[in-house]
Amino acid sequence: MAERNEGGLQKLANNWSSPLVARDQKQLDRFSGGILNARTLANEDSLGTGPKNRIKIGKKVAYPVESLIEWMQAKVASSCSNQ
């Protein structure tokens, strides 16, 4: 099942027109269809388990699309292995 989700997650990246996704709920909703939450990402970042290569300018945070997809794929894989 994780392999099937990886293809679906890659479609998110292919459909996104920018190299970055802001950690803003509206942006995350548009990018992920509502499955990502800005607070969850902020919490994961504070624990050091969030997406790699985040960019911070002032109070704004963004992630490279590929880093966000890789992080989502790891989450899918770990949730599948826990079942």
Secondary structure, DSSP 8 states (H G I E B T S, - for coil): -HHHHHHHHHHHHHH--SSEEESSHHHHHHHHSS---HHHHHHHHHHT-S-SS-EEETTEEEEEHHHHHHHHHHHHHHHHHT-
